[in-house]
Amino acid sequence: MNQEIFDHIYSNLSDNDKNIIQLRLSGKKYQEIAQLMSFNQSSVGRKLKAIAKKFKYSSESNLEWNEYLVQIFTQYKPTFVIDDLQEDYGFHPVIMPGRPEKIDSHFYIERHRIKRCTIESECYEAIEQPGSLVRIKAPSRMGKTSLIKKIQDKANKNNYFPVYLRFDTLIEPDNINNINNFLKAFNKNIKSQLPDVSSGLSWDDNNAKISCTQAFKELLINLNKNVVLLLDEVNEIFNYPEISKNFFAMLRSWYEESNNSEIWENLRMVIAYSTEYHGKLDIYQSPFNVGLPIELKEFIPEQVNQLAYLHQLDAEIVNPLMSMVGGHPYLVRLGLYKMVQDELKIKDLLKDAPTESGIYQDHLSMLLEIMENNPKIKTVFCEILANYPVRLPNKNREVRQLEAMGLIKTKGDLAEPRCQLYQKYFQDRLC
């Protein structure tokens, strides 16, 4: 079954069949359906089973016909199926991955840094601590923004003021000319998300950090409420030394102020980034060596098994899939999605995965274009592909960029391709 086949079958149902299935999936009982459709109650079940057979239901299926109907309509026409039925049968619409998971997504997988609690719980506890700072590090498409959205939701439930800001939106020519323009843009973005608070302060272009700090302190005083700054993709400014050095030193000073001033205790910060900061910062001016460190790792087999179950797929596909893509959250989710949506067999997925006809082509070609336009990154990656694991005692900018893109993983001084998919695809095209 796929969307095209489903739509064709549904369009050829009689009006009576369409009405019966819509009534059932809206939660109506057989007696109610019989009354509304002027049928005998005993015939409702037979008619629904006949509809299931039109949608290719077979008695050899491991599902009962009524479960089967809920499953396929949840997948291909989810607006028909009430939440209670989805919960009762454990079926949920399978959404194309690529965006952050929704707050209530059943496909969001919690991870652990320590055994006693989840990473999510650690972050929730942290933002309830006065003047706290949480650092989330992970390569691209590993789940940083999904986690931040969870923290933002928790802040809302705690009646705090959460402020979410993606730093790629600040990378514009005028903003990155100097630290003054950058902090003005940063300050403007924050204020736009908070209640309108009149300010009696003027901005001093010659003392941007002082002006930004005074403006934020005034906000904290006037709001008189906890504010959670959620700063996503701060690595976007790593390549602008003047801006990053001054900005991160300012964040560290805000963190330290909570030890000296009660009003700064109302500020809690969450910063997310894809790779280690490679600029020069005094250890007492860096926000990257204080607070709660969170590093998002790949999924382990048990977590991929959980996702396979949620996609109504057999556990036997987990090991073959992970042999190709490891536990990379996006690559795993895309593979599972395609196996459900397009009825793709695992052997066909694996055969075509590192090719132009595979399901990962859009993702791979985007990464390939980046490297073709950055010869230094390409050279370093080719060295790793040819000789992995490669000892790299001093991580240069190119290695950090490869880490941020999720193309390599490092352990100590050793670097290697993140997964077989990347190794096969790029070795044939780059080196």
PyMOL commands that set and color helices and strands:
alter all, ss='L'
color gray80, all
select helices_A, chain A and resi 3-11+15-25+30-37+41-54+65-76+78-80+83-89+119-127+144-157+167-170+179-192+208-223+234-237+241-257+262-266+287-289+301-310+315-325+329-341+346-352+361-372+375-387+397-405+420-430
alter helices_A, ss='H'
color red, helices_A
select strands_A, chain A and resi 112-114+117-118+133-137+161-166+227-232+267-273+292-295+390-391+408-411+414-417
alter strands_A, ss='S'
color yellow, strands_A
deselect
rebuild
show_as cartoon
